[in-house]
Amino acid sequence: MSTLAPLRLLREPWNASEGNQSNATAGAGGAWCQGLNIPNELFLMLGLVSLVENLLVVAAILKNRNLHSPTYYFICCLAVSDMLVSVSNLVETLFMLLMEHGVLVIHASIVRHMDNVIDMLICSSIVSSLSFLGVIAVDRYITIFYALRYHSIMTLQRAVVTIASIWLASTVSSTIFITYYRNNAILLCLIGFFLFMLVLMLVLYIHMFALARHHLCSISSQQKQPTIYRSSSLKGAITLTILLGVFFICWGPFFFHLILIVTCPTNPFCTCFFSYFNLFLILIICNSVVDPLIYVFRSQELRRTLWEVVLCSW
């Protein structure tokens, strides 16, 4: 292997021989099965933009004490998860460009180790991103339906324990995945986790938007809670719903790719779908580019702090 390949373990099915893959591709025929030739420079540019954006979001949250709450800590961790994708993409692309131009010569065994590290970073980002999106959904749910008890339920200590547990679980699961990637059970666990988190978040958000107005009006009439709090809670739920939608659009094709690897590794049409793997990687990187824009667009406090960070008014 002479070049790096992001997520090389998932680029093509391992349970189909090279000859079968070639025959399947030929059987499907046409230029449609040739995939897209995406230049490395595009990966590099998107990676840099994503890295800068997410670093600014993290810096803004750390700078503003008004944003030192469990909700924004979870958002900060989600930004860090996006940064993992950016960093792995930047490292991989830089090494590919240097190797293609003959500037850097690396032994094949070292390249394989680097591939494993890059794959581990991306897999860790997958698990952590899904987990933090789920935690943020639960946090919004508690904010809306248990507003008066929120600070006793979602304490800072519980938030820290949750964050540490997610990062630990993400690291361990990504290590197991890289080690036993040829086992279909590992892929099924990853796919199952994605579907479970997706269903959980959908159920929570449907419940929130179906009952939030009635529940919050009841709290307001009994406790004379300000209307601004109700609108703030609903605004937070809408923000995280947008994040969930963007995540599904950007990561959905990648997980569909995993499903096809398990269900139809030699089918001609599935093989054609596999050839668009680079496009799925671009969508994943685009997710880490779009997320910070959603944070800033939906939060006036974060937007104001971000301008202060950009203008270096520390």
C-alpha positions in Angstrom: 0.0 0.0 0.0 1.7 3.2 -1.1 -0.8 5.8 -0.1 -3.0 6.6 2.8 -6.7 5.9 2.5 -9.2 7.3 5.0 -11.4 4.6 6.5 -9.7 2.1 4.2 -11.3 -0.7 6.3 -14.7 0.3 5.1 -14.0 1.5 1.6 -14.8 -1.9 0.1 -16.3 -5.2 1.5 -13.7 -7.5 2.9 -16.0 -10.6 2.4 -15.9 -10.3 -1.4 -12.9 -11.2 -3.5 -11.2 -8.7 -5.8 -12.3 -10.7 -8.8 -15.9 -10.7 -7.7 -15.9 -7.0 -7.1 -14.4 -6.3 -10.5 -17.0 -8.6 -12.2 -19.8 -7.0 -10.3 -18.7 -3.5 -11.3 -18.3 -4.5 -14.9 -21.8 -6.1 -14.7 -23.3 -3.0 -13.5 -21.5 -1.2 -16.3 -21.4 2.4 -17.4 -19.6 5.4 -16.1 -22.0 5.6 -13.2 -20.0 2.9 -11.4 -16.7 4.8 -11.7 -17.4 7.0 -8.7 -16.2 10.6 -8.4 -12.7 11.8 -8.6 -12.5 14.2 -5.8 -9.2 16.2 -5.6 -7.2 16.0 -2.4 -7.1 19.8 -2.3 -10.8 19.8 -1.6 -10.4 17.5 1.4 -7.6 19.8 2.6 -9.6 23.0 2.2 -12.7 21.6 3.9 -10.6 20.2 6.7 -9.0 23.5 7.4 -12.3 25.4 7.4 -13.9 22.9 9.7 -10.9 22.9 12.1 -10.9 26.7 12.4 -14.7 27.0 12.8 -14.8 24.4 15.6 -11.8 25.8 17.4 -13.6 29.2 17.4 -16.7 27.6 18.8 -14.8 25.9 21.6 -12.9 29.1 22.4 -16.1 31.1 22.5 -17.8 28.7 24.9 -14.7 28.6 27.2 -14.4 32.4 27.2 -18.0 33.3 28.0 -19.1 32.4 31.6 -22.7 32.7 30.6 -22.1 29.7 28.3 -20.7 27.6 31.1 -23.6 25.2 31.4 -24.1 21.5 30.8 -25.9 22.2 27.5 -23.0 24.2 26.1 -20.4 21.8 27.5 -22.2 19.1 25.5 -22.2 21.3 22.4 -18.5 22.0 23.0 -17.8 18.3 23.1 -19.8 17.9 19.8 -17.5 20.5 18.3 -14.4 18.6 19.5 -15.9 15.4 17.8 -16.1 17.4 14.6 -12.6 18.5 15.1 -11.4 14.8 15.2 -12.8 14.4 11.7 -11.0 17.6 10.6 -7.7 16.7 12.1 -7.7 13.1 10.7 -8.7 14.4 7.3 -6.0 17.1 7.3 -3.2 14.7 8.4 -4.3 12.1 5.9 -4.6 14.6 3.0 -1.2 16.3 3.8 0.6 13.0 3.8 -1.1 11.9 0.6 -0.1 15.2 -1.2 3.5 14.9 0.1 3.8 11.3 -0.9 2.2 11.9 -4.4 4.8 14.7 -5.1 7.7 12.6 -3.9 8.5 14.9 -1.0 7.9 12.2 1.6 8.7 8.5 1.4 7.3 6.3 4.1 7.6 2.5 4.6 4.4 0.6 3.9 4.1 -0.7 7.4 4.2 2.8 8.8 1.5 3.8 6.4 -0.7 1.0 7.6 -0.2 2.1 11.2 -1.2 5.7 10.2 -4.2 4.4 8.4 -5.3 2.6 11.7 -4.8 5.8 13.7 -6.9 7.8 11.2 -9.6 5.2 11.1 -9.7 5.2 14.9 -10.1 8.9 15.0 -13.0 8.9 12.6 -14.7 6.0 14.3 -14.3 7.7 17.6 -15.8 10.8 16.1 -18.8 8.7 14.9 -19.6 7.2 18.3 -18.9 10.4 20.2 -21.0 12.6 17.8 -23.9 10.3 18.0 -23.6 10.1 21.8 -23.4 13.8 22.3 -26.3 14.4 20.0 -28.3 12.0 22.1 -27.2 13.6 25.4 -28.1 17.0 24.0 -31.6 15.7 23.1 -32.1 14.4 26.6 -30.8 17.7 28.0 -33.3 19.6 26.0 -36.1 17.2 27.0 -35.3 17.7 30.7 -35.1 21.5 30.1 -38.6 21.6 28.7 -40.5 19.0 30.7 -38.7 19.2 34.0 -37.8 22.9 34.0 -38.2 23.5 37.7 -35.9 20.5 38.5 -33.4 20.9 35.7 -30.5 22.2 37.8 -31.0 19.4 40.3 -31.2 16.7 37.6 -28.5 18.0 35.2 -25.8 19.0 37.7 -22.3 19.9 36.6 -20.9 16.8 38.2 -23.3 14.6 36.3 -22.4 16.4 33.1 -18.7 15.9 33.6 -19.2 12.2 34.4 -21.4 11.9 31.2 -18.8 13.6 29.1 -15.9 11.5 30.5 -17.9 8.3 30.0 -18.7 9.1 26.4 -15.1 9.8 25.5 -13.9 6.7 27.2 -16.6 4.5 25.5 -15.8 6.1 22.1 -12.1 5.4 22.5 -12.6 1.8 23.6 -15.3 1.1 20.9 -13.1 2.6 18.1 -10.2 0.5 19.2 -12.3 -2.7 19.2 -13.7 -1.8 15.8 -10.2 -1.3 14.2 -9.0 -4.6 15.8 -12.0 -6.7 14.7 -13.2 -4.8 11.7 -13.5 -8.0 9.6 -16.3 -9.3 11.9 -19.7 -8.5 10.6 -21.0 -8.4 14.2 -18.8 -5.3 14.8 -20.4 -3.5 11.9 -23.8 -4.6 13.0 -23.2 -3.1 16.4 -22.1 0.2 14.9 -25.2 0.3 12.6 -27.4 -0.7 15.5 -26.0 2.0 17.6 -26.7 4.6 14.9 -30.3 3.4 14.5 -30.9 3.3 18.2 -29.7 6.8 18.7 -31.6 8.0 15.7 -34.9 6.5 17.0 -34.2 7.8 20.5 -33.7 11.4 19.3 -36.7 11.2 17.0 -39.0 10.0 19.8 -37.7 12.7 22.2 -38.1 15.5 19.7 -41.6 14.4 18.6 -42.6 14.3 22.2 -41.1 17.7 22.9 -42.8 19.5 20.0 -46.1 17.7 20.6 -46.4 18.5 24.3 -44.0 21.3 25.0 -46.4 24.2 24.4 -49.1 22.7 26.7 -46.6 21.7 29.4 -44.8 25.0 29.4 -48.0 27.0 29.5 -49.0 24.9 32.5 -45.8 25.7 34.3 -46.1 29.4 33.4 -49.7 29.6 34.8 -48.7 27.9 38.1 -45.3 29.4 38.7 -45.6 32.6 36.6 -42.5 31.7 34.7 -41.5 34.3 32.1 -42.5 33.8 28.5 -38.8 34.3 27.4 -37.9 31.0 29.1 -40.4 29.1 27.1 -39.3 30.5 23.9 -35.6 29.9 24.8 -36.3 26.3 25.6 -38.2 25.7 22.3 -35.5 27.6 20.4 -32.9 25.2 21.9 -34.9 22.2 20.9 -35.3 23.6 17.3 -31.5 24.1 17.1 -30.7 20.6 18.1 -33.4 19.3 15.7 -31.5 21.1 12.9 -28.3 19.5 14.1 -29.9 16.1 14.0 -31.2 16.6 10.5 -27.8 17.8 9.2 -26.1 14.9 10.9 -28.5 12.4 9.3 -28.1 13.9 5.8 -24.3 14.0 6.1 -23.7 10.6 7.8 -26.7 8.7 6.4 -25.0 7.6 3.2 -21.9 6.4 5.1 -24.1 4.2 7.4 -26.1 3.0 4.3 -22.7 2.1 2.9 -22.0 -0.1 6.0 -25.4 -1.7 5.7 -24.7 -2.7 2.1 -21.3 -4.1 3.0 -23.1 -6.5 5.4 -26.1 -7.3 3.2 -24.9 -7.3 -0.4 -21.1 -7.1 -0.8 -21.1 -8.6 -4.3 -24.2 -7.2 -5.8 -23.5 -5.1 -8.8 -25.5 -2.1 -7.7 -24.1 -2.2 -4.2 -20.6 -2.3 -5.7 -21.4 0.8 -7.7 -22.6 2.5 -4.5 -19.2 1.6 -2.9 -17.4 3.5 -5.6 -18.8 6.8 -4.2 -17.1 6.4 -0.9 -15.1 9.6 -1.3 -18.3 11.5 -1.7 -19.6 10.1 1.6 -16.4 11.3 3.2 -16.9 14.8 1.8 -20.4 14.8 3.3 -19.0 13.8 6.7 -16.5 16.6 6.6 -19.2 19.0 5.4 -21.2 18.1 8.6 -18.3 19.3 10.7 -18.2 22.5 8.6 -22.0 23.2 8.9 -22.4 22.4 12.6 -20.5 25.6 13.9 -22.6 27.7 11.6 -25.8 26.3 13.1 -24.5 27.1 16.7 -23.7 30.7 15.7 -26.9 31.3 13.7 -29.1 30.0 16.5 -27.4 31.5 19.6 -27.1 35.2 19.9 -24.9 34.9 23.0 -22.5 32.5 21.2 -22.5 34.7 18.1 -21.5 37.8 20.2 -18.8 35.9 22.0 -17.5 34.5 18.8 -17.0 38.0 17.3 -15.1 38.9 20.4 -12.8 35.9 20.0 -12.3 36.7 16.3 -11.5 40.4 17.2 -9.1 39.1 19.8 -10.9 41.1 22.6 -10.0 38.6 25.4 
